Amino acid sequence: MISEIEFIQCGTGTSAGIPVIGCNCDVCTSSDPRDNRTRCGACLRFTDPEGKKRVVLIDCPPDHRQHALTHGIDRCDLIILTHDHVDHVFGLDEVRRYNALHKVPIELRADDSTLESLYRMFKHIFRKQENVNVSFVADITPRPIQPFEPIDRFGLRFTPLPILHGRQPILGFRIDALDDSGEVAHQQPKPFPLAYLTACSAIPPSTWPYLNGINTLFLDMLRFRAHPTHMTVDQATDVASRIGAAESWFLHMTHDICHAELEGALPEGMRLAWDGLSIP
């Protein structure tokens, strides 16, 4: 089974990040480092059953270089993407450094819609033979994933879960540790089973059974006011209560949310994530 597990929530902000450009509100000018939020992305770092160090990235935001330098991320074995929005994928150029360090392509898993967008956004990566100059670009091996069809890598099972980002269907993920026989382990090491549901406004009925028994939940919580593509504070706490994870962490927050003010008002077992939150 895998060991030496660390889950790092590298960024916890919405698409604009915090501080927001040109804003002088209390949160954007806060001295509390928890109010400084880069764009959402996570890093799962662990040792696989064969004793090899592994890193899996969940999304690759524009701030990925900063995240890597801050947290000492020096390899990437797998990238799984929730959807194709700029704040979740525009760091893909940066992963070329991992290619240079380890001399192997990086597997990238995403749904068909996201892959189609990536081929358009990053033509210089995925059709590098058409580049005018030979240049240093990321070496990425894209492979499609389908809802509810798990992929097993490095002693972990990643199950793609359909969620809604307004009218756009995107993916969340359930992550379970596998035992020595390749089955989901009966006793899961912390923080598994883990559910990662970012940029989420609603959970379809078909996804709810896959959220049973979750130990650690990461869930969208944009702001107090209603928004067409994200959960409000009240909606997020209601969903977290229904899932009933031992630990629920909220992310994808705007500058409407002051960490110190909201943190103490949340129900037991629920907390606001912050940039650099590490769960060993």
N, C-alpha and C positions, 0 to 999 in steps of 0.2 A: 504494500500500500504506500501511497505517497506520504511524505514527511516534510518537516521544516516549512510549513505552510504560512504564507503571509498574503493577505488580501489588502491591497492599497487602493483607496479611493483617491485617485490623483487629483481630480477636479470635480467640483460640486456646483458650478454655476450654470446659468442658462446661456443662450447663444451670445449675448453681449458681454458676458463676463462681468466681474465686479472687482474694482470700480468700473462703472460705466463711463465711457468717454464723454467728457463735458458735463458730468453730473457732480453736484456738491451736496447731495443728500447725506443724512446722518450715517447711512450704511456705507456709502461710497467713500466717505471720509473717516470711517471708523478706525480706531487704533487696535481693535480686536482682530488678530490675524484670521480668525474663523470667518470674518465677514469678507475676506479677500478670496474670491472664488474664480478660478479658471474654468475653462469649459470641461464638460463631463467626460471622463475616461477612467478606466480602472486597470489595475495590474495584479495578476495572480502569479505569485512567485512561490516555487516549491521544488522539492526533490522528487523525481519520479521513482517508481518501484525498482528501477535498475541503478539508482544512485546518481542519476544525472540531473544537474540543475536545469530547471525549465521556467519560462516566462510566457504567460498568455495575456494578451491585451484584449480588453473589452472596449471597443471603439478606439479611435485614434484621432483625437481632436487637434485643432490648430496649435494647442499648447503642449503637444507631446514632447517636443524637444526640452522644454522647461521641466516637464514632469520627469523625463529620463535623467536629466542632470541633478534634479533635486533628490531623487530617490535611488540613484545609482543603478538604474536599469541599463544593463549592458548586453542584453540578448533578447531575442524575441523568437519563440518557436511556433506561435499560432496567434492569429488575430481573428476575433469574432466580432461581427458588426451588427448593431441593432437596426440601423437604417442609414439612408444616404445623405442626411443633412450635413451642411458644411461644418457645423460645430461638432460633429461626430466623426468626420472622415478626413478633414483637411490637414491632418498630420502625417498622412501616408508617405509623403516624400521623405520624412525623417527616418523611416525604417531602413533606408539604404545603408545607414551606418552599421546596423546589425548584420547585414549581408557582408559588409567589408570585414567585420570582426570574425565572423564564423564561417564564411565561404559557403553558405547554403541558402537556397531559396526559403522564403517564409510563406507558409500556408495561410491563406485568408479564406474565411467562410462567411458567406452572406446569402440572403435570398436573391432570387433572380432579378427582381426589380432593383435592388441595391447594386448588384454587379453591373447591370446595364448602365446605371448612372456613373459608376466608377470608370467604366471603359471610356465614357465620354469626358469625364472630368480629368482623368489621368491618362490621356492618350499617350503621352510621352513615356509612361511606364508600361502600359499593356500593349502598345504597338511601337515599341522602341525602334524597331527596324525602319520606321518611317521618319525618325528624327533626322534633321539636317546634319547635325554633328553627333559623333559618337560621344556619349556623355555618361556620367555616373548616376544611374537611376536605380530605384529599388527593384529587387528581384523578388517578385511576388507570384505565388501560384494560387490563382483564384479557384474556388470550388463552391458550387451551389449547395445550399441546405434547404430543407423543407420543414414546415411546422410539424412538431411532435416526432420528427425522425432524429433520434439522438446520434451524436458522433462521439466516439471514444478516442481520447488522446492522452497519452502519458499517465494513465491511471485515473483519469477523470472522465465523467460522462457529461456532455453538454447537450441539453434538450432545448431546442428552439421553441419558444412559446409565443403564439400570436397575441399581440396586444394592439390597442388602437392609439394612434397619435392624431387625434381629431378624426378626419375621414380617411387618413392614411393608415393602412395596416402595416405594422412593423413587428419586430421581434424583441421579446425579452428572453431570458435564459434561466433554466434551472441547472445547477451544477451539483453533481453527486460524486463522491469518491468511490472507486471500484475496489473490490477485494482481489486477492491473488488469483482467483479464477476468472476475473474479468466481469463479474456481476456487481451490481450496486451493493456496497458493503452494508451489512446489518447495523453495525456501529459506525457512525460517521464521525470523522475527526472534525473539530471546529475549524472553519465556520460553516461546514456543510451539514445538510443540504442548504444551498444558497440560491436565492432568487434575485435576479437583477432586472428591474423593470423601470427603465429610464424613459423620458419623453413619452409618458403614458397618460392618456386621458380616461381610458376605460379598459376593463378586462372582459373579453368575450366569455360566454358561458363555457365553451369548450376548453378554456385554459384553466379554469378554477380547480379541477381535480388534480392538476399538476402542481398546485401550490399547497397541497396537503403535506404536513410534516416538515415544513420549512423551518430551519433553525435561524438563518440570517436573511433578512430582507432588505434590499435596497430599492427604494420606490420614489418616483417623481413627486415633487411638491413645489409647485412654481411660486405661488403667492396666495394672498387671502382672497382677492377678487377672482371672479369666474374668468376662465380662459377657454377658448374652443379646442385647444390641443394639449392641455396639461391639466393636472389635478390641482385643486385648491388645497389649502391647509386642511379644511374640514373633510374634503373628499379623501385625501391621502390618509388621514388618521382613521377614517371609517374603514377604508380598504385594509389598512394594516391591522386593525382590530379583527376584521373578519379572517384574515390569513393567520393571525395568531402566532407569528414567529417569536422565538425567544428574544431576538434583538431585531428591531426595525430601525433603519436609518433612512433619512430623507435627503434627497439631492435634487439637482437641476433647479436651484432657487434663484430668484431675482433679488434686486436690491430692495424690494418691499419687505424682505424678511431680515430682521436683526437677530443674529444668533443668540445673543445673551437674553433678549427679551422673550423669544419664543421657546427656547430650550426648556425652561422651567415650567412652562404651561402645557407641555405635551403629556399624554398619558404614560403610565408606567411601561417601561420596555421600549419606548419610542424616543428617538433622539435625532437631532440634525447632524448630518455628516459634515465634515470640513475637509478642505484640501489637505491631503496627506494622512487622513485617517488610516491607521493600520490595524488590522485585526489578525493577530497571530494564531 
